[in-house]
Amino acid sequence: MVALSRFPDDPFPMITNVLGTPLASCCTDPVTGFFRDGYCRTGGGDHGLHTVCTKVTGNFLEFSKAAGNDLSTPRPEYGFAGLKDGDQWCLCVTRWVEALNEGKAPPIILEACHLSVLEFVDLSVLKLHQA
């Protein structure tokens, strides 16, 4: 028996997280994810690989802004209210790794991090940064 996908446009039967279990939703308020469906999953056109579910911190938001991606300023033209400390958000895996290397990585929610994150970061490191 083949499991049905939770995502109608996804050709794969199940999307898993870094723990090997079904991918959990990261956040729907604010709505996050490359596909704006609450899930940190990736697909065609997602050049940033928005696969890491984080609980952002003020320290990370400052780091991200200085690195050229201001996530805290509201952008009403895009329906984006801006993030604040404690919000959950799907980050690009490479930005999370950059923040990790600078000591500014926000904590993550393992159950909502896409399996592909393991191509960039070892599970033992991810567990050290679990929210």
N, C-alpha and C positions, 0 to 999 in steps of 0.2 A: 504494500500500500504506500502511495506517495503522499507525503504531507503537503497540504496546500499552503502556498505562500500567503503571508499577511499583506503583501504588497502586490496589487494586481498587475503592475507593469514589470515585475521582477521575474526573470525566467528561472530563478533558483528556488527549490522547494522550501528552504528554510534559511533565514539569515541568523547567524550566530554571533555571540559576543566573544570577548577574549577568554571567557571561562568555558566556552564550548556549549553554552546553553542558549536558548532563544534570545535574540536581542531585545532588550527592554527599551521602552520609551525614555528619552532623556528629559524632555520638558515640552509642555504645550502652553505654558504661560510664563515667559514669552515663548511663542512657538519657535522651535529651532530645527536645525538640520538643513542640509543642502536642498532637500525637497520640501522643506517647511512642513513636515509631517510629524515632528517631534522625535524622529529617530536619527541617530548618528550613523547613517548608512551612506554609501557612495555609489556612483554610477557615471555614465557618460556625461561629460561636461564638468564634472567636479574635479577640477585641476588641483584644488587645495586639499582634497581628501578630508572632508569634515566628519571624522570618525571617532573623535575622543569626546566623551561626555564629561564635562567639568562642572564644578561649582566654583564660579569665578570669584576672585578676590580683588580687592582694591589694588593690591600690589601687582597682580597680573594685569589688570586693566591699564594701569600706568605703563607697564612694560610694553603691552601690545600697542598702545597709542604711540609711544616713543619709537616703536618698530614700524610704524606706518599703518596700523590698522586700529583706528579709534572705534572701540566697541561701546564706549560709555556715552557718547554724544547722541542724543535723539536725532533720527533722520525720518521725520514724518512723511516725506515724499516716497519713502520705501516702506512705510508702515512699521518702522523700527523705533521703539521708545528709548533705546539705549539700555545697556546692562548696568546693573549695580551689584555691589558686593553681595554674594549669596545666591545670585541667579544661576540657574543651570543652563548650559549652552554647549552646542557641538562645535568643537574647535578643530582646525586643521591639525593633523597629526604633526606635521613639521614645525608649526608654531609652538605646539605644546612641548616638543623636544627642545626647541630653542629656549623656551622659558625654563625648562628643566635644567639645561646647561648653565643658565644664568641664576639658578636658585630661585626662580619666580613662578614655577609651575603651579597652577591651581590644583586642588584635589580633584580626583576623578571618581566616577561611578562606574565600576567595572562591568556591571550587568548591562550597561547601556553603551559600552565602547565596542565598536565593530571589530570583528575578528582580525581584519587586516592591520590593525594597530600593531599586532605582534610582528609584523614585517619590519617595524621601526624600533620597537621597544620590547625588551624582555618582560615577561609576565611578573617576574620577581621584582622588577623596578616599578611596574605599575602598581603592584600590591603595596609598596611602600608609600604610595601617594593616594591611596584609597580614601575617599571622603568618609 
